[in-house]
């Protein structure tokens, strides 16, 4: 995860070293050598994903003179990716992003006892139907729509028993598939309120600047540019719905025709066609990806 970037580009190595120093932890060694069970701890996964994204950003800047400020109309990130997007847009430093994400992962994991929460994907239902399913399943517990990823792809989150009820209700409402997800905690629901309180305090203490491009915030599916409002939206995001379908739709409606996913994986770029069928997407996570994308972006 990110090792090819570090092997090929000094500026990428610098990003991984900056994250290691900020966390006082050899996170890069865990990323490249394992063990996998340590990397998949959410307190490590979150800053690790951000580090890879920022390594790509720095390589594009240093090697190809492609900057977020001059290239991007908007920045956005899915859940923890909002921190990567804000770091890429200069709102806060890589070191601050790493420390915030480490704390975010720790506080989210600690917010509920292990085994009491769950998340499930409801496939084939519109968002309004999936949200109604979650509300019906709650029955005095927590069950709410956590991620609106794409048409017919909604994730619900909450108490384990309530989420399991949602699976059965969704099948009765015509869901094509309804399955529990292998997650360590019930993210983006009211059970994360203790983590939201931790992040509110931490974000207050971090120096934040206006991003060089507007952030399309998860909880708004619309743009924010002021530091104080960004802090508020990041806190709300811990317990709120990630409105990704609407976020992509908003940017497409503003004329964005190319979406670039910077970092590990291709999940978000794969969603672009489902949310904005006239738009193109690029997944940029390897040295080869960077070279190909740079040629396209420069062309």
N, C-alpha and C positions, 0 to 999 in steps of 0.2 A: 504494500500500500504506500505509494509515493516513492519507493526506492529507486525506480528508474529515473525519476525526476532528479533526485538527489545525486545519483551517479553521473548524470549528464550535465547538470547546471549548478554552478556555485551559488547562484541566488536562491535556488530551491533548497540547497543544503542550509543556507543561512536561515531560511524560514523555519525549518525543522529544529535547528539549534536554538532559535529564538523561543520557540514553543517549549522545548526542553528546559531552557533556562527559566522561563516564566513560571513553569510548574514545579521547578526543582525536581524533575523526574526525567528519566531517560525514556520518554514516550516513543521516540523514533525507533529505539531498539525493539520495543514491544511491537510496533507497527511492522517492522521488517523481519523480526525473528520469532515473534510470538512470546509466550503461548497464546493461542487464539482466545482461550477463555478470559485472559486478562484484557485483550484488545476489545472484546465484546462487552466488557463492563461499560455501562453507559457513561460513566465519568471519564473513561478513556476514549471511547468511540467518538464522543462529541468533539473534543479538541483535536483528535486525530483527523477527522473529516475536514474540519476547518483548515488544518495545516496543509493538507493536500490541495485544497481549493486555493489557498493563498500562495502556495508554491507555483501553481499554474499562472496565477495573476502576475506574480513577480517575473516569471520567465517571459511571458508575453510582453511585459514592460521592458525588460532589460535586453532581450535578444531581438525583439521585433518592433519595438517602439509602438506597441499597441496598448493604450491605457484605457481604464474604465472611464475616466473623465472625458476623453475625446471620442470614445466609441459607443458607450452605453446611453440609451435614453432613460432607462430605469435599471435598478437592481432589485432582486428578490431572492428569497431562499425559503425552502420548505422546512418549517420547524427550526431546528438548530441552524439550518442554512441561512437564516436571517442574520445570524452573527457573522458568518462568512461574508455575506453580501455587504454588510455594514463595514467590515474590515476592508474589503475590496474597494469600497467607496470612500475610504478614509475617515469614517465616522469615529472609529477608535482603532487603537494599535492592535497588531497581531498578538502581542503579549497580553493585553487586556482581554481580547477575545478568548484567548486560551484559558485564562484564569476564570472568566465568567462562565465558559462552557464546562470547565471542570466542576465548578460549584453548582451549575445548573444540573449536571448529571448526578452529582451526589445528593442534592436536595430533592430531586425528582424520585430517586431511588428510595430515599428515606421517608418520603411523604406518606407512603402506605406500607403496612406489613406485607412481606412477600407472600404471594398466593391469594391475597384478598381482592386483587383487581385483575382486569383482563381487557384485551382489545380484540375486536373481530372485524373482518372485512365483509361487507354486504355488497355483493356484485349483482348488477342488473336492476337495481332500484334507483330511481331519481332521488335527489337529495331530500326533497320535502317528504317523500315516502319513508326514506331511511330515518330521518329525524323523528317522524311520527312513530316509527317502530321503536326507536330508542326511548321515546317518552312513554310509550305504552309498557315497555319492558321494565321501566325503572321501579315502579311499585314501592315508593318510599326509599329506594336506594338511588345511587347515581348511575345513570346510563345516558350518554349524550353523543351526538355526532362530533367526532374528533377531527377527522380529515375528510374534506370534500375534494378528492383528488382529480376526478374526471367524471364525465357523465356515466352513471352506472357503477361508480367505484367510490364507495363511502366507507369509512372506518368509524366504528363506534367504540366507546371507552367507558369504563366505570367499574362498579362492583362485579365480581366474577359471576355471581348468580344472576344478576340483572343482564349482563352481557350474554350469558347462555340463554336466558329467556328471549333476548333479542334475536338470537339465531333461529329459534323455532318460529317466532312471529314473522321474521323476514321470509322464511321459506313459505309460510302460508300466504304472504303478500306477493309471491311470484319471484323472489330472488333467484337468480340463476345459480348462485353459490353463496353460502354463508359459512365462514370458517373462522375459528379462533386463530390469533396470530401469536407467534413465539416472541413475546416481549417481556421485559423484566418489570414493567410497571404500567399502570393505566394512564398514559400520557394524554394531555389536552382534554382534561375533564375536571370537574370540581374537586375531585380527590387530590388534585395537585395544588390546592390552595396553600398549604404550608410552604411548598417550593416557590410559589409566586411571591410570598412574603419575603423569603430569603433573597430572591432576585431583585425585588424592589429596593431593598437596602443596598445590595451590592451595586446595582446600576446607578444609584444616587451618588455613590462614591467614585465612579469612573468618569474621567474626562471624556466628553463626547462632543464632536464637531458636526456641523451639517454635512451630510454625505454629498459627494460631487455629482451624484445622480439621485433622483427621488427613489426612496425605498417603497415598493408596493408591499404594504404590510399584510401579513397573514390574516390578521383579525379584521381588517378593513376591506381587503381586496381593492385598495386604493392607495394613492401616494401620500407619503409623509416626508417632510424635510427638516423639521425643527427638532433639535436634540431632546427637549423635554417631552415632546409628543412621542418620539421614538422610544424613549425609556418607558413611557406608559404603555405603548403597544407591545413592547417586549414582555412586560409583566403580564398583561392581559393574555398574551399568547400562551403562557404556561397552562392556563385553564381553558382557553378558548379554542374555537374551531379554526383549523388551518384551511382557509378558503382558497385553495390552490386553483380549482377550476375557474373561479371568478377572477382570480388574480391574472391568470394567463389571458383570459378573455378581455380583461380591462386593458392590458398592454397591447394586445392585438388590435383592439378598437382604437387605440391611440396611434396606430400605424406601425407598430413593431412587426417586422416581417421575418426576423431571424432571432432565435433564442439560443444563447450559448450556455451550456451547463459546464461550469468549471470545477473540476475535481474528480473524485473517485466515483465511478459508476455511470450509468446511462439511463437511470429510471426516469428522471425528470424530463430529459429530452425526448424520451419515448412517449411521455404524456402530452407533448405539445400538439401533435396531430389530433389527439382526441379532444383537445380544448380549443384549438385554433387551427382548423383544417387548411387554411390558406398559408400558414406560416411554415418556415423551415426551422430546423434545429441542428445544433452541433454539440456533441459530447466531447469535451477537451480534458483529457486526464493523463495522457502519456506523452512522451517526447514526439512520437509520430503524430498523435492527434494535434499537438501544438503546431508542428510544421505545416500540416495540411490546413488547419484553421487559419493560421497566419496568412497563408497564400490567398485564401478566400476572403478574409477580412481586409487585406491590403488591396485585393483586386477590385 
